[in-house]
Amino acid sequence: MKVTEEFVEKMICPACGAKVRLKEDKSGIKCEGCRRVYPIEDEIIVMLPEKATVEDEDPAASNA
């Protein structure tokens, strides 16, 4: 099953309970609250906080 935006819209972050969204490159889903990024491996979202990474809100801002 392919991960779709409609599917991700029904999910929440297991760490903080905030909404998540599909990353533009479809490599994972990102929490709007704690900024954790949960990876997508073999079309499966790994929703384990210990497997997540934390990203800046705007990666371009860190290069300024």
GITAQUI-V763121 format. One record per residue. N is the residue number from 1. RES is the residue in one small letter. PSI is psi in degrees with one decimal (none if undefined). BURIAL is + if it has 24 or more other ideal C-beta (glycine too) atoms within 12 Angstrom, else -. Layout:
n-><N | N>
res-><RES | RES>
psi-><PSI | PSI>
burial-><BURIAL | BURIAL>
//
This chain:
n-><1 | 2 | 3 | 4 | 5 | 6 | 7 | 8 | 9 | 10 | 11 | 12 | 13 | 14 | 15 | 16 | 17 | 18 | 19 | 20 | 21 | 22 | 23 | 24 | 25 | 26 | 27 | 28 | 29 | 30 | 31 | 32 | 33 | 34 | 35 | 36 | 37 | 38 | 39 | 40 | 41 | 42 | 43 | 44 | 45 | 46 | 47 | 48 | 49 | 50 | 51 | 52 | 53 | 54 | 55 | 56 | 57 | 58 | 59 | 60 | 61 | 62 | 63 | 64>
res-><m | k | v | t | e | e | f | v | e | k | m | i | c | p | a | c | g | a | k | v | r | l | k | e | d | k | s | g | i | k | c | e | g | c | r | r | v | y | p | i | e | d | e | i | i | v | m | l | p | e | k | a | t | v | e | d | e | d | p | a | a | s | n | a>
psi-><128.5 | 139.1 | 122.5 | 160.7 | -36.1 | -38.4 | -45.6 | -32.5 | -23.5 | -0.7 | 159.3 | 160.0 | 128.6 | -17.6 | -41.5 | -9.9 | 4.6 | 167.2 | 152.8 | 159.2 | 153.5 | 130.1 | 152.7 | -39.5 | 1.8 | 27.1 | -11.1 | -177.0 | 142.3 | 134.8 | 134.8 | -16.3 | -68.6 | -1.1 | 17.5 | 144.1 | 117.9 | 125.5 | 155.9 | 117.9 | 121.0 | 44.4 | 22.9 | 127.3 | 123.1 | 97.0 | 47.3 | 121.1 | -33.2 | -16.6 | -10.4 | 154.2 | 163.5 | 126.4 | 152.3 | 156.5 | -41.1 | 99.7 | -29.4 | -29.2 | -30.3 | -16.7 | -7.1 | none>
burial-><- | - | + | - | - | - | - | + | - | - | + | - | + | - | - | - | - | - | - | + | + | + | + | - | - | - | - | + | + | + | + | - | - | - | + | + | + | + | + | + | - | - | - | - | + | - | + | - | - | - | - | + | - | - | + | - | - | - | - | - | - | - | - | ->
//
